[in-house]
Amino acid sequence: MSVPATRTRPATTSDRGYRRISIGRHPHVVHIRLRSALTGAALAAATLTAAVIALGLGSYPLSPTAVVEVIAGGGLPLDRTVVFEWRLPRTLAAIVLGAYLAIAGALFQTVTRNPLASPDILGLSNGAFTGMLGAMLFISTSWTVLAAGAVVGGLLTAAIIVLLAGRVRSDGFRIIVIGIGVAAMLASANTWMLLQIELETAMFASAWGTGSLNGVTGAAVAGAALCGIPLLIVLAPLAPGLRQLDLGDDLAIATGTRPSMIRSGALFIGVLLVSIATAVVGPIAFIALAAPQIARRLGRTPYLSLPLSALVGAALLLAADIIAQHLLPVALPAGVVTVSVGGLYLVLTLIQEIRRRV
């Protein structure tokens, strides 16, 4: 029996990597990036596996089976104490805050259309740290005050950078150069403030300033989640507009998008996400820079996918913490590992940008 010929429209760039699926009696054409979906599932599985491993590592080791048994509600009382009270807050902090940093990096790179734009390169992480140190020095050391100081410091730093840059240019290089300069000045201010506080507090702040998950509490993680989830809900309606920005302002406006509003909203949310992460674990470098680009390469998406970036960021920070705590001769803050690996990534990215522009 011959199959009647049907008319199909020519494949376009947006069709690549998609599988068309019809759902229900009244077909709705749903475009699903199969590779992105599989990549997301693989990243989620890898993060979950790493979390189980992290919950079992330490001076009181637990097998993955014992960890799963505890999570399921069983296990010995001591095992439950070790997993839920000692190790789970740190693991959840790595997952949640790694996702926040990666989403913030994707927002900044999309807005500036430059893979080098990230909160740590632009100095926003330093600005949030400056706000925390200022609150610690002049107001109080309570977590609420320190978190508020981090948010204020991040927002003020972003406002200064945008003011000095004039506007967010399409290539993003002006704002990146200005951000590097502002970051250097803020680093000097941070050093001065560390010299003004008591020795014990200064030592804690210095270690925390490298980006560390040591001492993270369940209350801090819960606070970060409660502050960040509303931001992600607000961000959801902006996601389609962010994709349109890659077309350029003229085409974005022609499709009904308001580029200035999308940029302002994305930058504001990105700064808040970075400030929340900095308030809990300090300025962890290069997660925001590397995670969006890694996600784009793994998923082969034509734009920076926020969900994939979040999954990559969570996996990177959790892996960095496992390496820093358990695979090195001496336990180190997770930020030391991210800086070491991220520095190499930054050099490679700079080489690619130079070759692309030559």
C-alpha positions, 0 to 999 in steps of 0.5 A, a space after each residue: 500500500 502506497 503512502 500518500 505524499 504529504 507537504 512538509 515545510 523545509 527544515 530551518 535552523 530552528 528545527 535542527 536537533 528537534 523531534 516533532 511530537 503530536 499530543 492528543 486528538 487535536 495535534 499540538 506541534 511540540 518542539 523538544 530538543 532531544 539532546 537538551 532533554 537527554 543532557 539535562 537528565 544526565 546532568 541531574 543524574 550525575 548531580 544526584 550521584 555526586 550528592 549521595 557520594 558527598 553525603 557518605 564521605 567524611 571521618 564517619 564514612 557511609 556507603 551509598 546504600 546506607 545513605 539512600 537508606 537514611 534518605 528513605 527514612 531508615 538507617 541507624 540514629 547516628 547515620 541519620 544525624 550525620 547525614 541530615 544534620 552534618 552533611 545535608 546542608 552543605 550538599 544542598 548549599 552546593 547544589 542550590 547556590 551553584 545553580 544560582 551562580 550559573 543562572 546569573 552568569 547565563 543572564 549576564 552573558 546573554 544581556 552583554 552577548 559576551 561569554 566573558 561577562 560573569 558576576 565575578 569578572 564584573 566585580 559583582 561578587 566582590 561588591 557583595 563581599 564588600 557589602 557584607 564586610 561593611 555590615 560586619 564592621 559597622 552594623 552587626 554580624 547576624 546572618 540577616 544583616 550580612 545577607 542584606 549587606 551583600 544584596 545592597 553591595 551587589 546592587 550598588 556595584 552593578 549601578 556603578 558599573 552601568 553608570 560608568 559604562 553609559 549603557 550595556 553595549 551589544 558587544 559587552 566589552 566596555 562593561 567588562 573592562 569597567 567591571 574589572 577595574 571596579 573589582 580591583 578597587 573593591 578588592 582593595 577596599 575589602 583588604 582595608 576592612 579586613 584589617 579593621 576588624 578583630 583578628 578572629 573575625 578577620 581570619 573567618 572572613 578571609 577564609 570565607 572570602 575565598 568561597 567556602 561551604 564550611 559551616 553552612 547551616 540548614 537555616 542559611 540554605 532555607 533562607 537562600 531558597 526562600 529568597 531565590 525561588 521567587 526570583 526564578 518565578 519572576 525570571 520565567 516570563 523573561 526567558 523568551 525575551 532573553 532568547 530574542 535578544 540574540 537576534 539583535 535589538 531591531 528584530 527583538 523589537 519587531 517581535 514585540 520584545 522590549 530589550 531595555 526592560 528585559 535587560 534591566 530585569 535580567 541584570 537585577 535578578 542576576 545581581 540578586 542571585 549572586 548576592 544571595 549566594 555570596 551571603 551564604 558561601 562567599 564569592 565563589 569564582 568562575 562557576 558563573 563564567 564557565 557553567 553557561 558555556 559548558 551547558 551550551 556546548 553539551 546541549 548544543 543549544 542556539 542560546 544559553 539555556 537557563 535550566 541546563 546552566 543551573 544543572 551544570 552549575 550545581 554539578 560543578 560546585 558540588 564536584 569542586 567541594 568534594 574535591 576540595 574536602 576529600 581528594 586533596 592532601 589538605 582540606 581547602 575551601 571550594 573556591 580554591 578549586 574553582 579558581 584553579 580550574 576556572 583560571 585555565 578555562 578563562 585563558 582558553 576562552 580569551 584565546 578563542 575570543 581573540 582568534 574569533 576577532 582577528 
